[in-house]
């Protein structure tokens, strides 16, 4: 399908595009790439421009990806039990392992997420918590499309976004978290969710949407598997946008000049340490 699409005619929306194909469009920069350059600088950009990845994923990203796929399928009209598959005992090894020919043959015929009974139970509780939150259930019932891929140009830069879900007037995003609710803000800051909102709203407006605040739906991956929907502070999103516009300029400059990092001075540098770490305890004499 990719070979039949003219990616020079922007803005461009593509439905049914595989996630891997979306990420393979390296001539367009997405939120993850821009946030990585913002955080780690020119050397990280050079590494990624060469086609390498900074992050290989872990169990948390696997859980997030699987649950995201489950919710996407459910929003598309499928039933939870049709999306999640648990291997029957007869295809497993004597100690419950999956390292059997019977399991591999069974797995080859599955189209959904393959997981253990415990993991299926967890995903079911997480989905139930989304249904139980009135605001989130409202977003789910108003969703018109999922996992569309959008390619556009803004601020002199070729960009791409892939929202989890779309309603008539806004897009919303699903996040899984292992944080307690009083610590979720750390994930927002660490993973660049404000940058994501700004970039996604820019993408939506390129396709005719009015400006909107993007809801983030957070679902806990540990008991009680509760679900909250949040708007991010507008000032945080505005500042994130300024940072992304600046980093886009830096990205283009590095690519045009071939200079990705400062010249090596040949000197041993002084390590920068926060002021709080340099404080010494004062001794108070009584």
C-alpha positions, 0 to 999 in steps of 0.5 A: 500500500505504501508504494501507491501513496504519494507522500509528497502531497501534503497534508496527507491522511492514511487509514489502515497503515501498519504501525511499523510502516508509519514509524518507517517513514523517516522523512517525517519526524514525530513526537518521539524523535523530536522529544529525544533530540530535545532531551539528548541533543545532536548526538542522539539525532545523529544516531536516529538519523542513521536509522538506529533506535534509542529505546528498545522497549521493555515490559511496560511498553509491551503492556501499553502496546497490547492494551492500546491494541485491545482498546483500538479493536474494542472501539472498532466494534469487537468484543474483548474476548475476541481480541484476547486469546489464551492458549488452551492447556493442551498446547502447553508443555507439562509445566505450562511453558509455551515452548511446544510445537502445538503452541506454535501451531495454535499461535500461528492461527491467532489474530488477537493478543496472545497472553496468559490467563492472569494478563487477560484478567488484568487487561479486562479489569483495565478495560472495565475501569475505562467503561466505569469512568463516565468521562472516558466512556463518553470519549469512547462512545463518541469516537469515530476513527482510530489509528489514522496516520497523518503527514503534514508540514508545519514550521518548515518541517515535515511531521507525522502524528498517529492519534489513538482515537478521534471524535468529531471535534478532538483527538484523545490519547490512551496511556497506561501507567504504573504510577499512583495518581499523585505521581502521574505528573512525573510521567507527563514531564518525563515522556513529553506528553505536553509536547505530544498534545501540542504537536497532535493539535497542530496536526489536527488543525492542518486537517481542518480541526479547530484548536482543542485541548487533548484529553489523556486517558490514563489507566493503571496497570496495577490494582485497583486498575483505575482510570482517570482522564486529564487535561494538561495545563495549557501553559505547559503545552504552550511552552512545550510548543515553543521548545518543539519549534526550536528543536525543529530548527536545530534538527534542520540545521544539523541535517543541512550542515552535517554538524551534529555536535560541538567541536571536541575541545580536547579538554576534560570538562567540569561536570555540572552538578545541581546546586542542591547536591553541593550543599553541606549540612550546617552544624548548629551549636546549642 
